[in-house]
Amino acid sequence: MTYSLELKSLRKSFGKTDIIRGVDLAVTAGERIAIIGPNGAGKSTLFNLISGRLTPTSGEVLLNGQRIDGMKPYEINRMGLSRSCLLYTSPSPRDGLL
C-alpha cells in the first residue's frame, strides 16, 4: 500500500537529548490523525521534521512514496504539503470546534 505520508524510524536529537525516538506513522489520503501530548513532548519537533524545518537525526519522511527528509520547506510545499497553525480565540479548543 502506498501512503500519502509515511514516517519510518524517525529520530531527532539535540546534543545527547533524544526528542523524537523511532516514530513510525503511515497516513493514507483522506485520513485524519491527531498528535496529542503535554508541553515538551515533541509535537512541534515532529511537525518541524515533517515540514522540512528540521532535518532528522535518522529515519525517513516520505510524501507519496518520495523521500522528503532533508528537503527545504519551500520544496516540500510545492509538493503539496504545508504547515499551518490554528489559533483558538474561544475559552477552549473544544468550544472552538463546537
Secondary structure, 3 states (H helix, E strand, C coil): CCCCEEEEEEEEEECCEEEEEEEEEEECCCCCCCCCCCCCCCHHHHHHHHHCCCCCCEEEEEECCEECCCCCHHHHHHCCCCCCCCCCCCCCHHHHHC
